[in-house]
């Protein structure tokens, strides 16, 4: 077959990647921001920004751009806010020293196999415990709640990363996101996605009617942010795995943990701010006053979801905060305000997920899968593109095993597409061309798990509840669709793509810089991928 077409920029030099401490990846948010500033990859402003609609509005204007730091936050004189930290994948690759997108996926997959055990440090040495507030009365005083859209009636805290450790997670460690709304001072709702790691933990404690000691972390080391987005990859990251250890392997040095001050749990020592407390699975309350007044779940809009639609307010377990710990207030702790359904959020949710699907396929049959891509339009957990290379006749059919495995092992996945190595999986135009010219609608479209378990964040699935409330127990999964868009083995010559001699000529030898800039400014869409490959 023809060679893969996706090519990246030249590898980042060692000098450009060096940090003040080591050549490992960034170890905390502050040193990361210093490095980004030195690289010219950070935008900063002293102009006051309002967490109510302005933060997400500005982020959407710059979706996919470089990180943005707000030093002056309305109503929050002791905080700073960062957004778009993971908005530009080129910045992410450079941040961790990954030479290209394919290398990133393979390097993270390797980290699954060789995690670095976290390092536990003393409370006196933990930056996040420089300042401790016991029994806070109003948690929102220490947070920066935001409102994403005008459809929502209340602000919410959605960027906290839970840390579930050791005894509570079958000896391992877990990182993940849970949106919170502190409507009762030091008690807030704690939304848990059905089927997630936290859901598994909560189920165990629900039966025992016991609260769960955890910490919620803000402004964490970037590698922990990546692992927090690794939801629904549990065939590769099962209950009891060491996600913090994997984050350490990703950054090239162990993540530092510290014992919490008020609960029997651990937290990320190099975070900016931490909420300690207990999740009470049986103490369930409505996420918004509007939904509580109506007494109905899944009807009123609240907090956008990864699928690209508005979320709904539900009745959720609660988080009871026993302490707030943070870096010195005069240093203005940094809160990462994460806008949902933006490239920032998408890249967090898919970077580890791509590697997990790659690892899943590699474990089924090594050497066939080339890379896995989840484009922005496939909405985080909604789909994936699996690129394969068939080496022998006996490899024919494995691409369908991969599709079935991805759809079965990834709760809620709706669409998985397999393509051959001559397709640029990072170009949706190339993928659509492939679907148009290579798929037999009678034999190449698969639906392996009709009636399986999905996620209630997809409106189509929610509507299966009929007149009942849109909750996990009232909805059903119609099943995911797999599409085999690969070239059948042995028919490569019938699917031979023309390759123009782009490597034989240098446009700069014929045209001025101005003329080339004029011509290239008119190029849009698929032509970029085709021009790069010569196809």
C-alpha positions in Angstrom: 0.0 0.0 0.0 0.9 3.7 -0.2 2.7 5.4 2.6 0.8 7.4 5.3 0.2 10.9 4.2 0.1 12.9 7.5 3.3 14.7 8.1 4.1 17.1 10.9 6.4 20.0 11.6 10.0 19.2 12.3 10.7 17.9 15.8 11.0 20.5 18.6 14.7 21.0 19.5 15.9 20.0 23.0 16.8 23.6 23.7 13.3 24.8 23.0 11.9 22.2 25.3 14.1 22.7 28.3 12.6 23.8 31.6 14.1 25.5 34.6 14.0 22.2 36.6 14.5 19.3 34.2 13.9 18.1 30.7 10.8 16.4 31.9 7.4 17.8 31.1 5.9 20.6 33.1 5.4 19.7 36.8 3.0 22.4 37.8 0.8 25.0 36.3 2.9 28.0 37.3 6.1 26.8 35.7 4.1 25.8 32.6 2.8 29.3 32.3 6.3 30.8 32.7 7.5 28.5 29.9 4.6 29.3 27.7 5.3 33.0 28.3 8.9 32.6 27.2 7.8 30.7 24.1 5.4 33.4 23.1 2.5 31.0 23.5 0.6 32.9 26.2 -1.8 35.8 25.9 -2.3 37.9 29.1 -4.6 40.8 30.0 -5.0 43.1 33.0 -8.5 44.2 31.9 -11.2 43.0 34.2 -13.2 40.0 33.0 -16.6 38.8 34.3 -16.9 35.1 35.0 -20.6 35.5 34.1 -20.5 34.9 30.3 -17.4 36.9 29.4 -14.8 34.3 30.1 -16.4 31.7 27.8 -17.4 34.3 25.3 -13.8 35.4 24.9 -12.6 31.8 24.8 -15.0 30.9 22.0 -13.7 33.9 20.0 -10.2 32.4 20.3 -11.2 28.7 20.2 -8.1 26.7 19.1 -5.8 29.5 19.9 -3.0 29.8 22.5 -3.6 29.9 26.3 -5.1 33.0 27.8 -4.5 34.4 31.3 -6.8 36.9 33.0 -5.1 38.7 35.9 -8.1 40.8 36.9 -11.3 38.8 37.6 -14.5 40.6 38.6 -15.4 39.9 42.2 -12.3 37.7 42.7 -9.4 39.9 43.7 -7.4 37.0 45.0 -7.7 34.8 41.9 -6.4 34.6 38.4 -8.0 32.7 35.6 -6.5 30.6 32.7 -8.4 29.3 29.7 -7.4 27.7 26.4 -4.5 26.0 28.0 -5.0 22.9 25.8 -6.6 24.8 22.9 -3.7 24.4 20.4 -2.4 20.8 19.9 0.9 22.1 18.6 1.4 23.8 21.9 0.5 20.6 23.8 3.0 18.6 21.7 5.7 21.1 22.4 4.8 21.3 26.0 5.5 17.5 26.5 8.2 17.1 23.9 6.1 15.1 21.5 7.4 15.4 17.9 4.0 15.0 16.2 0.5 13.8 16.8 1.2 10.1 16.0 4.1 10.1 18.4 1.9 11.7 21.1 -0.6 8.8 20.9 2.1 6.1 21.0 4.0 7.8 23.9 0.9 8.0 26.0 0.0 4.4 25.2 3.4 3.4 26.4 2.8 5.3 29.7 -0.2 3.0 30.3 2.2 0.1 30.6 4.9 1.8 32.8 3.3 4.3 35.2 5.6 6.2 37.6 4.5 5.7 41.2 3.4 9.1 42.8 5.7 10.6 45.4 4.1 11.4 48.7 5.6 14.5 50.4 5.0 16.1 53.8 2.3 18.7 54.4 4.9 21.3 55.3 6.4 21.0 51.8 3.2 21.0 49.8 2.6 24.3 47.9 -1.1 23.7 47.9 -1.2 23.7 51.7 0.5 27.0 52.3 -2.8 28.4 53.3 -5.6 26.4 55.0 -9.2 27.3 55.6 -11.0 24.9 57.9 -14.8 24.5 57.8 -15.5 27.1 55.1 -18.9 28.6 55.2 -19.2 29.8 51.6 -17.1 27.7 49.1 -17.9 30.0 46.2 -15.8 32.6 47.9 -12.8 30.6 47.1 -13.9 29.4 43.6 -14.5 31.1 40.3 -17.8 29.8 39.1 -18.7 30.7 35.5 -21.8 30.8 33.3 -21.2 29.4 29.9 -24.3 30.6 28.1 -27.4 32.7 28.5 -29.5 29.5 28.5 -28.3 28.7 32.1 -29.9 30.3 35.1 -26.9 29.8 37.5 -23.1 29.8 37.5 -21.3 26.5 38.1 -17.9 25.1 38.9 -16.9 22.6 36.2 -13.2 22.6 36.1 -12.4 20.9 39.4 -10.4 17.6 39.1 -11.3 14.9 41.6 -8.5 12.9 43.2 -9.7 9.5 44.5 -6.8 7.6 46.1 -5.7 4.2 47.3 -8.3 2.6 49.7 -11.2 4.4 47.9 -10.1 3.2 44.5 -9.0 -0.4 45.0 -5.4 0.6 45.8 -5.0 2.8 42.7 -5.6 6.5 41.9 -8.3 8.2 39.8 -8.5 11.6 38.3 -11.6 13.0 36.6 -14.1 15.9 36.2 -17.3 16.4 38.1 -19.3 19.6 37.8 -20.4 21.2 41.0 -22.9 23.9 42.1 -22.5 25.1 45.7 -26.0 26.2 46.4 -25.8 25.6 50.2 -22.6 27.3 51.3 -20.2 24.4 51.9 -22.4 21.8 50.2 -22.7 21.5 46.5 -24.1 19.1 43.9 -21.6 16.7 42.5 -22.7 15.4 39.1 -21.4 11.9 38.3 -21.5 10.4 34.8 -23.2 7.0 34.8 -20.7 4.2 34.3 -17.6 6.4 35.1 -14.9 5.6 37.6 -16.6 7.9 40.1 -19.9 6.2 39.4 -18.2 2.8 40.2 -16.8 4.2 43.5 -20.1 5.8 44.5 -22.0 2.6 43.9 -19.8 0.8 46.4 -20.2 3.5 49.0 -23.9 3.8 48.3 -24.6 0.3 49.4 -22.6 0.9 52.6 -24.3 4.2 53.1 -20.9 5.9 53.8 -19.5 9.2 52.5 -16.5 9.1 50.2 -13.4 11.1 51.2 -11.9 12.9 48.2 -10.2 16.1 47.1 -11.2 18.4 44.3 -8.2 20.1 42.7 -7.8 23.3 40.7 -4.8 24.5 38.7 -3.1 21.1 38.6 0.0 19.8 36.7 -0.9 19.6 33.0 -0.3 15.9 32.8 -3.0 15.4 35.5 -5.3 17.6 33.4 -4.8 15.2 30.5 -5.5 12.1 32.6 -8.6 13.7 34.1 -10.1 13.7 30.6 -9.6 9.9 30.2 -13.2 8.9 30.8 -14.8 5.7 29.6 -11.5 4.0 28.7 -11.9 1.3 31.4 -10.9 -1.7 29.3 -7.4 -0.1 29.4 -7.8 2.0 32.6 -9.9 -0.2 34.9 -10.9 0.4 38.5 -7.8 0.2 40.6 -5.4 1.5 37.9 -2.9 4.2 38.8 -3.9 7.3 36.7 -1.7 9.6 38.7 1.2 7.2 38.0 0.4 7.3 34.3 0.3 11.2 34.5 3.8 10.9 36.0 5.0 8.8 33.1 3.5 11.3 30.7 5.3 14.3 32.3 8.5 12.3 32.8 8.6 12.6 36.6 6.5 11.4 39.5 3.4 13.5 40.5 3.6 14.7 44.0 0.8 13.8 46.5 0.2 15.1 50.0 -2.2 13.8 52.7 -5.3 16.0 53.1 -5.7 18.0 56.3 -9.3 17.0 57.2 -10.2 13.8 55.4 -8.5 10.4 54.9 -7.5 11.0 51.4 -4.6 12.4 49.3 -4.4 15.4 47.0 -2.2 16.9 44.3 0.5 18.7 46.2 1.4 21.1 43.3 -2.2 22.2 42.6 -3.2 25.8 43.1 -6.2 25.2 45.2 -8.0 22.2 46.7 -11.4 21.4 48.2 -11.3 18.6 50.8 -14.4 16.8 51.8 -16.9 14.0 51.4 -19.2 12.9 48.5 -22.5 11.7 49.9 -24.0 9.3 47.3 -27.4 9.2 49.1 -27.7 12.9 49.8 -29.1 13.8 46.4 -30.2 17.4 45.5 -31.2 19.3 42.4 -28.4 21.1 40.6 -30.4 24.3 40.1 -33.2 26.1 41.9 -35.2 26.1 38.7 -35.2 22.3 38.5 -35.8 21.9 42.3 -38.8 24.1 42.1 -40.3 22.1 39.3 -39.2 18.8 40.9 -38.2 17.4 37.5 -34.8 16.1 36.2 -33.5 16.4 32.7 -35.7 19.2 31.5 -34.1 22.6 32.3 -30.8 23.7 30.6 -27.7 23.7 32.7 -24.0 23.6 31.7 -23.2 22.6 28.1 -22.1 19.1 27.4 -19.3 17.6 25.3 -21.7 16.3 22.7 -22.2 19.9 21.5 -25.7 20.4 23.0 -26.9 22.1 26.2 -26.8 19.9 29.3 -29.7 19.4 31.6 -30.1 19.9 35.4 -30.4 16.6 37.4 -30.7 15.5 40.9 -27.1 14.7 41.9 -25.1 13.4 44.9 -23.6 16.1 47.1 -20.0 17.2 48.0 -19.6 18.4 51.6 -16.5 20.6 51.9 -14.4 20.3 55.1 -11.5 22.5 54.1 -10.0 24.7 51.4 -6.3 24.6 51.0 -4.3 26.8 48.5 -1.1 28.5 47.7 -0.6 31.8 49.5 -3.5 34.1 48.7 -1.2 37.0 47.9 0.2 35.0 45.0 -3.3 34.9 43.5 -4.0 31.2 42.9 -4.8 30.3 39.3 -8.2 28.7 38.5 -8.5 26.9 35.2 -12.0 27.9 33.9 -12.7 25.2 31.4 -15.3 26.0 28.7 -17.1 22.9 27.6 -17.3 22.0 23.9 -14.3 24.0 22.9 -11.0 22.7 21.6 -9.5 23.3 25.0 -12.0 20.8 26.5 -12.0 18.6 23.5 -8.2 18.1 23.5 -8.2 17.3 27.2 -11.0 14.7 26.7 -9.5 13.0 23.6 -5.7 13.0 24.0 -5.6 10.1 26.4 -8.7 8.6 24.9 -7.0 8.3 21.4 -4.1 6.5 23.1 -6.4 4.2 25.0 -8.2 3.1 21.8 -4.9 2.7 20.1 -3.7 0.5 23.0 -7.0 -1.5 22.9 -6.4 -2.3 19.2 -2.7 -3.0 19.7 -3.5 -5.5 22.5 -6.1 -7.3 20.2 -3.5 -7.7 17.4 -0.2 -5.8 17.4 1.2 -3.9 14.5 -1.9 -3.2 12.5 -3.3 0.0 14.0 -1.2 3.0 12.9 -2.9 5.8 14.9 -6.3 6.9 16.3 -7.8 10.3 15.9 -10.9 11.9 17.4 -11.7 15.1 15.4 -13.4 18.0 17.0 -16.6 17.3 15.1 -16.8 13.8 16.7 -17.3 15.5 20.1 -14.9 13.9 22.6 -16.5 10.5 23.5 -18.8 10.4 20.4 -16.6 8.7 17.9 -13.1 8.0 16.5 -11.1 7.3 13.4 -8.8 4.2 13.4 -6.1 4.1 10.8 -4.8 0.6 10.0 -2.2 -1.0 7.7 -3.0 -4.5 6.5 0.3 -6.3 6.1 -1.0 -9.7 5.0 -4.2 -11.3 3.8 -4.6 -12.7 7.3 -4.9 -9.1 8.6 -8.0 -8.5 6.6 -11.0 -8.2 9.0 -9.1 -7.0 12.1 -10.2 -3.5 11.3 -13.8 -4.7 12.0 -12.7 -6.3 15.3 -11.2 -2.9 16.2 -14.4 -1.1 15.4 -16.5 -3.5 17.4 -14.1 -3.3 20.4 -14.0 0.5 20.4 -17.8 0.7 20.2 -18.3 -1.9 22.9 -15.6 -0.8 25.3 -16.3 3.0 25.1 -19.6 3.7 26.7 -21.7 6.0 24.5 -19.5 6.0 21.3 -21.8 6.5 18.3 -19.5 6.3 15.3 -16.2 4.6 14.6 -14.5 4.7 11.2 -11.6 2.5 10.0 -9.4 3.9 7.2 -6.3 2.7 5.4 -2.8 4.1 5.7 -3.1 6.2 2.6 -5.8 8.4 4.2 -5.0 11.4 6.3 -7.0 10.7 9.5 -6.5 14.3 10.6 -8.3 15.6 7.6 -12.1 15.2 7.8 -12.3 16.0 4.1 -10.0 13.1 3.3 -12.1 10.9 5.6 -15.4 12.0 3.9 -13.8 11.3 0.5 -12.9 7.9 1.7 -16.5 7.2 3.0 -17.8 8.3 -0.4 -15.6 6.2 -2.6 -14.7 3.1 -0.5 -17.7 2.1 1.6 -20.2 -0.6 0.5 -23.4 0.3 2.2 -24.6 -3.3 2.2 -21.5 -4.8 3.9 -19.3 -2.1 5.4 -21.7 -0.5 7.9 -21.9 -2.2 11.2 -24.1 -1.9 14.3 -22.5 -4.3 16.8 -24.2 -3.3 20.1 -27.9 -2.3 19.6 -29.5 -1.9 23.0 -26.2 -1.6 24.9 -25.5 1.0 27.5 -24.9 4.5 26.2 -24.8 8.0 27.8 -27.7 10.3 28.5 -25.7 13.3 27.1 -26.8 12.6 23.6 -30.3 14.1 22.8 -31.2 11.3 20.5 -30.7 8.8 23.3 -32.5 11.0 25.8 -35.6 11.0 23.6 -35.9 7.3 24.0 -37.3 8.1 27.5 -40.5 9.2 25.9 -42.6 11.1 28.4 -40.4 10.1 31.4 -37.7 12.2 32.8 -34.4 12.2 30.9 -32.4 10.1 33.3 -30.0 7.2 32.8 -32.6 4.7 34.0 -35.3 5.9 31.6 -33.2 6.0 28.4 -31.7 3.4 26.1 -28.9 3.2 23.6 -29.8 2.7 20.0 -26.3 1.4 19.3 -23.1 2.7 17.7 -22.3 2.6 14.0 -19.0 1.2 12.7 -17.9 2.0 9.1 -15.2 0.0 7.4 -13.7 2.4 4.9 -10.5 0.5 4.3 -9.2 -0.8 1.0 -9.7 -4.6 0.8 -6.4 -6.4 0.9 -5.2 -7.4 -2.6 -7.1 -4.6 -4.3 -4.6 -1.8 -3.7 -4.0 -1.2 -7.4 -7.7 -0.6 -8.0 -7.6 2.1 -5.3 -4.4 3.7 -6.3 -4.5 7.5 -5.7 -2.7 9.8 -8.0 0.5 11.3 -6.5 1.7 14.5 -8.0 5.4 15.3 -7.9 5.4 17.9 -5.1 8.7 16.6 -3.9 10.3 17.3 -7.2 9.8 21.1 -7.2 10.3 24.0 -4.9 7.7 26.8 -5.4 10.1 29.3 -3.9 12.5 28.7 -6.9 9.8 30.0 -9.2 7.8 32.6 -7.3 8.4 35.4 -4.9 7.5 35.2 -1.2 4.7 37.7 -1.8 3.3 35.6 -4.7 3.4 32.4 -2.7 1.7 34.1 0.2 -1.0 35.4 -2.1 -1.6 32.0 -3.6 -1.6 30.1 -0.3 -4.0 32.6 1.3 -6.6 31.4 -1.1 -6.2 27.7 -0.2 -8.9 26.4 2.1 -10.0 23.0 3.4 -9.0 19.7 1.8 -6.4 21.2 -0.5 -4.0 21.6 2.4 -3.9 17.8 3.0 -3.7 17.1 -0.7 -1.0 19.6 -1.3 1.1 18.2 1.5 0.8 14.6 0.2 0.7 15.4 -3.5 -2.6 13.6 -3.9 
